[in-house]
Amino acid sequence: MRSRYSAFATGRADYLLATWHPSTRPATLEMDPAVKWLGLEVRQHRVQDADHAEVEFVARSRVAGRGERLHECSRFVREAGRWYYLDGDFRP
């Protein structure tokens, strides 16, 4: 999760796509250069089994001078020893 946040913060769409599971990965990913990422708080993580896990996080950003929060519970799956982002549910 931290590496994906860092990729968002540094505009590394290539890394995000490479770590996104092929079953849910978009064909392209547009990074908004107006978004300034300010921090990541991992609230909890749960291992469901050897190959499935969830991470709840809050990422803070600023867009056009306005602070925003992204609160999500993300699902990850491991295939061939490598973890992939599968999908996530936004939280209020």
ZICOR-V57966 format. One record per residue. N is the residue number from 1. PSI is psi in radians with two decimals (NA if undefined). Layout:
n & psi
N & PSI
N & PSI
//
This chain:
n & psi
1 & -0.76
2 & -0.65
3 & -0.61
4 & -0.69
5 & -0.80
6 & -0.65
7 & -0.70
8 & -0.77
9 & -0.50
10 & 0.08
11 & 0.49
12 & 1.26
13 & -0.60
14 & -0.75
15 & -0.75
16 & -0.79
17 & -0.66
18 & -0.44
19 & 0.18
20 & 2.31
21 & 2.37
22 & -0.47
23 & -0.35
24 & -0.04
25 & 2.32
26 & 2.78
27 & -0.64
28 & 2.88
29 & 2.05
30 & 2.20
31 & 2.27
32 & 1.92
33 & -0.22
34 & -0.27
35 & 2.18
36 & 1.98
37 & 2.33
38 & -0.38
39 & 2.79
40 & 2.30
41 & 2.00
42 & 2.00
43 & -0.71
44 & 2.79
45 & 2.56
46 & 2.23
47 & 2.08
48 & -0.70
49 & -2.96
50 & -0.40
51 & 0.20
52 & 2.38
53 & 2.79
54 & 2.54
55 & 2.17
56 & 2.27
57 & 2.84
58 & 2.17
59 & 2.30
60 & 2.48
61 & 2.98
62 & 2.28
63 & 2.13
64 & 0.74
65 & -0.01
66 & 2.24
67 & 2.46
68 & 2.73
69 & 2.39
70 & 1.95
71 & 2.07
72 & 2.62
73 & 1.89
74 & 2.53
75 & 2.40
76 & 2.61
77 & 2.49
78 & 2.26
79 & 2.29
80 & 0.68
81 & 0.07
82 & 2.37
83 & 2.42
84 & 2.48
85 & 2.26
86 & -1.03
87 & -3.10
88 & 2.78
89 & 2.24
90 & 2.54
91 & 2.64
92 & NA
//
